[in-house]
């Protein structure tokens, strides 16, 4: 798995390429943990180049989300399309993550306060 990372405007964009599966999640988790450990508080995860995700990949997304919540880091997803979007919909994770169509929309969302969580 190749993971591209971009930094600008106090935001990190993480863009994994390939398959997010049991065989590749350690690379994803390592890249994600490195940015959280560096203290970044705004992260965009761009999923446009993930061509397949299995249950371990979903678990890695949930792990990333909980890691961010524990550190008061805001994580948003962008460009979740096709089967990946359907998978997030079926598992109801679309209701957990903030999902945007474009990186620009995601960047603008950081200027607004996060949505209130209903308990």
Order of alpha helices (4+ residues) and beta strands (2+ residues): beta-beta-alpha-beta-beta-alpha-beta-alpha-beta-alpha
